[in-house]
Amino acid sequence: MSGIAAPSPRRFDGIIPAPFGALGMRMSGQRLAEIVFLPSGHRQVPDSLRPVARALEAYFDDPARPFDVPITLVGTPFRQRVWAALKRIPVGQTTTYGHLARQLGSGARAVGQALGDNPIPLIIPCHRVLAASGLGGFMHTQEALQEPFPLTVKRWLLTHEGYCSS
């Protein structure tokens, strides 16, 4: 499950800096299996992760550039459906938990849980899903909390992709 991790570099196959902190990466063979948002101050990019690091850095330069890295997604059939739907949300656009739930014939809470369990945020863009009345959660963190790190990251990603709330 993605989220904020304890800042121990040993838990990851590699760590790259990001404009909002750092990204811890875990691999499954030659495929990206998980991205975890970390506070800044970490960097550890072994040669085997250079292609993934380059793809993420390209996203930070141009959010419209598609990711071209092999991934592994492990999850229930429902979560696989939710994550596939997320990949269809264009850069700079958003949807709501409720709209996505109706599209999938499910409930908004179940969709929210699947989004919170997304193992590869950024590539599976769960940050593009908002609550009907605001930002919503991110990585199982609720908007009602006072500006926790995950919501700072969500705001950064949306702004970076050109989404402007009105």
C-alpha positions as semicolon CSV with decimal commas, in nm:
position;residue;x (nm);y (nm);z (nm)
1;M;0,000;0,000;0,000
2;S;0,134;0,344;-0,090
3;G;0,158;0,632;0,145
4;I;0,416;0,803;0,356
5;A;0,694;0,576;0,467
6;A;0,947;0,595;0,743
7;P;1,251;0,759;0,583
8;S;1,468;0,448;0,579
9;P;1,637;0,411;0,236
10;R;1,690;0,037;0,299
11;R;1,319;-0,030;0,249
12;F;1,335;0,073;-0,118
13;D;1,509;-0,045;-0,431
14;G;1,577;0,320;-0,507
15;I;1,489;0,674;-0,405
16;I;1,480;0,978;-0,632
17;P;1,430;1,341;-0,540
18;A;1,098;1,503;-0,629
19;P;0,990;1,868;-0,622
20;F;0,778;1,798;-0,313
21;G;1,018;1,557;-0,136
22;A;1,136;1,221;-0,267
23;L;0,997;0,903;-0,423
24;G;1,081;0,560;-0,283
25;M;1,054;0,286;-0,546
26;R;1,011;-0,088;-0,513
27;M;1,055;-0,323;-0,804
28;S;0,923;-0,667;-0,887
29;G;1,189;-0,806;-1,114
30;Q;1,230;-0,548;-1,391
31;R;0,887;-0,392;-1,329
32;L;0,793;-0,100;-1,109
33;A;0,568;-0,230;-0,832
34;E;0,534;0,062;-0,591
35;I;0,602;0,433;-0,546
36;V;0,598;0,583;-0,196
37;F;0,608;0,957;-0,124
38;L;0,885;1,052;0,119
39;P;0,996;1,374;0,284
40;S;1,297;1,534;0,117
41;G;1,655;1,451;0,195
42;H;1,686;1,105;0,041
43;R;1,853;0,988;-0,277
44;Q;1,962;0,640;-0,375
45;V;1,930;0,552;-0,745
46;P;2,102;0,228;-0,840
47;D;2,174;0,173;-1,209
48;S;1,888;-0,076;-1,236
49;L;1,638;0,203;-1,158
50;R;1,777;0,471;-1,387
51;P;1,506;0,414;-1,656
52;V;1,230;0,457;-1,394
53;A;1,403;0,762;-1,247
54;R;1,435;0,917;-1,596
55;A;1,064;0,858;-1,664
56;L;0,964;1,022;-1,336
57;E;1,201;1,314;-1,394
58;A;1,050;1,357;-1,743
59;Y;0,705;1,379;-1,578
60;F;0,835;1,651;-1,346
61;D;0,958;1,840;-1,654
62;D;0,642;1,779;-1,860
63;P;0,335;1,624;-1,695
64;A;0,180;1,543;-2,034
65;R;0,463;1,306;-2,123
66;P;0,336;0,948;-2,094
67;F;0,510;0,704;-1,864
68;D;0,686;0,430;-2,051
69;V;0,797;0,197;-1,774
70;P;0,685;-0,160;-1,718
71;I;0,472;-0,192;-1,406
72;T;0,329;-0,468;-1,191
73;L;-0,010;-0,407;-1,032
74;V;-0,123;-0,652;-0,768
75;G;-0,478;-0,610;-0,648
76;T;-0,828;-0,751;-0,650
77;P;-1,027;-0,746;-0,974
78;F;-1,223;-0,446;-0,839
79;R;-0,906;-0,252;-0,762
80;Q;-0,768;-0,339;-1,105
81;R;-1,085;-0,190;-1,260
82;V;-1,054;0,126;-1,050
83;W;-0,686;0,169;-1,136
84;A;-0,759;0,114;-1,508
85;A;-1,026;0,387;-1,492
86;L;-0,775;0,625;-1,332
87;K;-0,536;0,581;-1,621
88;R;-0,808;0,715;-1,854
89;I;-0,832;1,052;-1,674
90;P;-0,636;1,299;-1,889
91;V;-0,360;1,520;-1,749
92;G;-0,505;1,847;-1,620
93;Q;-0,852;1,701;-1,568
94;T;-1,021;1,553;-1,264
95;T;-1,323;1,350;-1,169
96;T;-1,498;1,286;-0,839
97;Y;-1,516;0,976;-0,622
98;G;-1,891;0,966;-0,683
99;H;-1,865;0,995;-1,060
100;L;-1,599;0,726;-1,074
101;A;-1,810;0,503;-0,847
102;R;-2,117;0,542;-1,072
103;Q;-1,902;0,470;-1,377
104;L;-1,782;0,146;-1,214
105;G;-2,116;0,049;-1,058
106;S;-1,977;0,078;-0,707
107;G;-1,980;0,298;-0,400
108;A;-1,764;0,606;-0,345
109;R;-1,609;0,462;-0,026
110;A;-1,497;0,145;-0,206
111;V;-1,347;0,358;-0,483
112;G;-1,173;0,576;-0,222
113;Q;-1,022;0,269;-0,056
114;A;-0,893;0,143;-0,391
115;L;-0,741;0,485;-0,462
116;G;-0,576;0,495;-0,120
117;D;-0,428;0,149;-0,186
118;N;-0,291;0,248;-0,528
119;P;0,067;0,115;-0,523
120;I;0,193;0,333;-0,811
121;P;0,068;0,690;-0,768
122;L;0,167;0,931;-1,046
123;I;0,163;0,651;-1,304
124;I;-0,183;0,546;-1,184
125;P;-0,305;0,905;-1,126
126;C;-0,523;0,877;-0,816
127;H;-0,449;1,243;-0,739
128;R;-0,692;1,336;-1,020
129;V;-0,992;1,223;-0,814
130;L;-1,155;1,486;-0,593
131;A;-1,439;1,496;-0,344
132;A;-1,762;1,655;-0,469
133;S;-1,701;1,950;-0,237
134;G;-1,322;1,984;-0,230
135;L;-0,985;1,824;-0,257
136;G;-1,079;1,494;-0,092
137;G;-0,822;1,255;0,047
138;F;-0,494;1,117;-0,075
139;M;-0,307;0,804;0,036
140;H;-0,570;0,741;0,306
141;T;-0,528;1,094;0,445
142;Q;-0,844;1,300;0,480
143;E;-0,880;1,661;0,374
144;A;-1,012;1,757;0,720
145;L;-0,663;1,719;0,868
146;Q;-0,448;2,031;0,884
147;E;-0,236;2,024;0,565
148;P;-0,060;1,688;0,604
149;F;0,220;1,597;0,365
150;P;0,006;1,375;0,135
151;L;-0,240;1,656;0,063
152;T;0,046;1,897;-0,002
153;V;0,171;1,645;-0,260
154;K;-0,178;1,610;-0,414
155;R;-0,209;1,988;-0,451
156;W;0,138;2,007;-0,604
157;L;0,059;1,732;-0,857
158;L;-0,271;1,890;-0,961
159;T;-0,108;2,232;-1,001
160;H;0,184;2,079;-1,191
161;E;-0,059;1,914;-1,433
162;G;-0,240;2,242;-1,497
163;Y;-0,557;2,177;-1,300
164;C;-0,705;2,498;-1,166
165;S;-0,987;2,478;-0,913
166;S;-1,252;2,744;-0,950
